[in-house]
Amino acid sequence: MDWSELFGLSLNPWELIVRGSALYWFLFLIFRVLMPRNIGSVTVADVLLLVLVADASQNAMTGDYRTVSDGFVLIGTLLGWNSLLDALTFYSPTMRRLLEPPPLLLIRRGEVLHRNLRREFIAFEELKAQLREHGIDDIGQVKAAYMESNGEFSVVRMDGGEVDTPPKSAKDRI
C-alpha cells in the first residue's frame, strides 16, 4: 500500500483553502442574500438545484475546473435556470400547472381516498399521524385533507373550525 498516495495532497494546500473559501462565500451570498427562502417551501426543483450546485462546487473546489471562476459561471447558470423557472411558475398559471403538481386530495368528507394514498405511497398510519399533528383524532372530522405540492399536508375540518398547524421546526415549538 502506498501511504503517500493514500494521504498525500494532489493540490497545493493554499490553493485548496483559496478555492474552498471563494466557493463558500460565493454560495453564502447566493443562498443567504439573493435567494432567501422559507424551508417549508422547498420543492423538487430546489433539491435538484442543490444537488447540481454541490457537484459543480466540488469540482471548482478540488481543481477539476481550471479556475474557480469556471465554477462560478456554472453555478450561476444553474441558479439562473432555477430562478427563471420560479419566475415562470409565479407569473404564468399555465407554466405553474405544467411544472408544479396540484394538491392531491387524500380525504373527502370523512372518506379516505385509498387510491390516492397508494399513488403517493402514503401509509394509512402516516396519514393518521399527520392528522394528529393537525389536532384531529377522528377522520370523520375531516372535510378535506390534501398533500400539497411541497409534500406538506393541509386539513380542512368538517365543522369549519380551526385546525392546529404543526410547527415547522423545534424552534417553533418553544
ABEGO torsion letter per residue (X at the ends): XBAAAAABBABBAAAAAAAAAAAAAAAAAAAAAABBBBAAABBAAAAAAAAAAAAAAAAAAAGABABAAAAAAAAAAAAAAAAAAAAAAAABAAAAAAABBBBBBABBGGBBBAAAAAAAGBBAAAAAAAAAAAGBABAAABABBBBBAAGBBBBBBAAGBBBBBBBABAAAAX
